[in-house]
Amino acid sequence: VITVTAGSPTTTYGNLAPAVAPSYAGFVNGDTAAMITGTPACTSAAVGLNPLPIGAYTTSCDVSGLSAANYTFKAVSGVLNVYRAPLNVQAASPTITVGQAVPAIGSTITGFVYADSLTSIPTQPVCSTTGGATGATTHTAGSYTTSCSGGVVPNNNYRFVYLTGTLTVKKAVVAVTASTASLTYGHLAPAVTYTYGG
């Protein structure tokens, strides 16, 4: 008996049902699938669905058109799994200078399919940074992680994938201004002083 097993492919919301491929088992004496006459007709319960909802769908192969000397055929079903589509939530990467306030951290969300958009999200993710609370004054230059969490996906057909960013705090620039002086011919140059600003 040759077992013809329908494949178990996977896909995500937003895609059409993928093709189902068969696999064979049960050959003896060195025989292979090359001796089989005919091609099994394989399909899934998801064919024709658009949009294709998340869930599990039976796959199957019709072996009635197959023949091979010394063998019979048995069909075994498989499962097509349709998973939630990923929505990438990219935390923003702002740049500020020491002494400035930490800005509110926003995000960019991509990966929508069909007519879904940012307005389809009932609750937006919340973003923050290790560089301090929004509005706090920064005191130390460096790089700080920005990240997002939470939020509610639309229609349960999506899942959030959170991607971190970087808050860059640059060193403040101190201006050193040399003094301006005047003198008349015959006098020595006066000392030059300086002032700080910035």
C-alpha positions in Angstrom: 0.0 0.0 0.0 1.3 3.4 -1.0 0.3 6.1 1.4 -0.3 9.5 -0.3 -0.3 12.2 2.4 -1.5 15.6 1.6 0.9 18.3 2.6 0.5 20.6 5.6 1.5 24.1 4.4 1.3 27.3 6.4 0.5 30.8 5.5 -0.7 34.1 7.1 -3.8 36.2 6.9 -3.8 38.2 3.7 -2.5 35.4 1.5 -4.5 33.0 -0.7 -4.6 29.3 0.1 -1.2 27.8 -1.0 -0.9 24.8 -3.2 -0.9 21.4 -1.5 1.8 18.9 -2.4 1.6 15.2 -1.8 4.2 12.9 -0.3 4.5 9.1 -0.8 5.4 6.3 1.5 5.2 2.5 1.5 7.4 1.5 -1.4 9.3 -1.8 -1.2 12.1 -3.5 -3.1 13.7 -0.3 -4.1 10.6 1.1 -5.9 10.0 4.8 -6.1 7.3 7.3 -7.0 8.6 7.3 -10.5 6.6 4.1 -11.1 3.3 5.8 -10.4 1.0 6.6 -13.2 -1.1 9.7 -12.8 -1.0 12.7 -10.5 -3.1 13.0 -7.3 -5.4 16.0 -7.2 -4.6 17.7 -3.9 -6.5 20.7 -2.4 -7.6 22.2 0.8 -10.8 23.4 2.4 -9.4 26.9 2.2 -9.4 27.1 -1.6 -11.6 30.0 -2.8 -11.7 31.9 0.4 -10.6 35.5 0.1 -9.9 36.9 2.6 -8.7 33.7 4.1 -9.5 33.7 7.9 -7.0 32.4 10.4 -7.5 28.8 11.5 -6.9 25.2 10.5 -8.2 23.7 7.2 -8.1 20.1 6.1 -5.9 19.2 3.1 -6.6 16.1 1.0 -5.5 14.3 -2.1 -7.7 12.4 -4.5 -5.8 9.2 -5.4 -8.5 7.7 -7.6 -6.5 8.4 -10.8 -3.3 6.7 -9.6 -2.0 3.3 -10.6 1.2 1.3 -10.0 2.0 -2.3 -10.5 1.7 -4.4 -7.3 0.4 -1.4 -5.2 -2.9 0.1 -4.0 -3.2 3.6 -2.7 -4.4 5.1 0.5 -5.0 8.8 1.0 -4.1 10.6 4.3 -5.2 14.1 5.0 -3.1 17.0 6.3 -3.7 20.4 7.8 -3.2 23.9 6.4 -2.6 26.4 9.2 -3.4 30.1 8.6 -1.6 32.2 11.2 -2.2 35.9 12.1 -0.3 38.4 9.9 2.5 40.3 11.6 2.2 44.0 12.2 5.6 45.5 12.7 5.6 48.2 15.3 8.8 50.2 14.8 9.7 52.5 17.7 10.9 55.9 16.6 14.5 56.9 16.8 14.7 60.7 17.7 17.8 62.7 18.3 18.1 65.5 20.9 20.8 67.4 22.8 21.7 67.3 26.4 19.5 69.7 28.2 16.5 69.2 26.0 13.4 67.4 27.1 12.8 63.7 26.2 10.3 63.7 23.4 7.2 61.5 23.2 8.2 58.3 21.5 6.0 57.5 18.5 5.9 54.4 16.2 5.5 53.4 12.6 3.2 50.4 12.1 3.4 48.4 8.8 2.1 45.1 7.5 -1.6 45.8 7.0 -3.5 43.8 4.3 -6.7 44.3 2.4 -8.4 47.6 3.4 -7.0 47.6 7.0 -5.0 50.6 8.1 -3.7 52.4 11.1 -7.2 53.5 11.9 -8.3 49.8 12.1 -6.3 49.4 15.4 -8.7 50.0 18.3 -5.9 50.6 20.8 -2.5 51.8 19.8 0.7 50.4 21.3 2.4 52.7 23.9 6.1 53.6 23.4 8.8 54.8 25.8 12.6 55.0 26.2 15.2 54.1 28.7 16.4 57.7 28.4 13.8 59.0 30.7 10.2 59.9 31.0 8.6 62.1 28.4 9.3 65.8 29.2 12.2 65.0 31.5 15.4 67.0 31.0 18.3 64.9 29.7 21.6 65.2 31.5 23.8 62.5 30.0 24.8 62.1 26.3 24.5 58.6 24.9 22.2 56.1 23.1 19.0 54.9 24.8 16.6 52.1 23.7 13.1 53.1 22.5 10.5 50.4 22.6 6.7 49.8 22.3 4.3 47.4 24.0 0.6 46.8 24.4 -2.1 47.7 21.9 -5.0 45.7 20.5 -4.8 44.2 17.0 -7.7 44.6 14.6 -10.1 41.6 14.2 -7.6 39.2 15.8 -6.2 38.6 12.3 -2.9 40.2 13.2 -0.1 40.0 15.8 2.2 42.8 16.9 5.9 42.4 16.3 7.7 45.0 18.4 10.9 46.5 17.0 13.2 48.7 19.1 14.7 52.0 18.1 17.3 54.4 19.6 17.0 57.8 21.3 20.3 59.6 20.6 21.3 62.3 23.1 24.1 64.4 21.6 26.5 66.4 23.7 25.6 70.0 24.1 27.8 72.5 22.2 29.6 75.1 24.3 30.7 78.2 22.3 34.0 79.7 23.5 34.1 83.4 22.3 37.3 85.3 22.3 37.2 88.9 23.4 37.3 91.8 21.0 39.8 94.6 21.7 41.3 97.6 19.9 44.6 99.5 20.4 46.6 102.2 18.8 49.9 101.8 17.1 52.8 101.7 19.5 51.0 99.8 22.2 51.4 96.2 23.1 48.6 93.8 22.2 46.2 93.4 25.1 45.4 90.1 26.7 42.7 88.2 25.1 39.9 86.9 27.3 37.1 84.5 26.5 33.5 83.8 27.5 31.4 80.7 27.3 27.9 80.4 25.8 25.5 77.7 24.8 
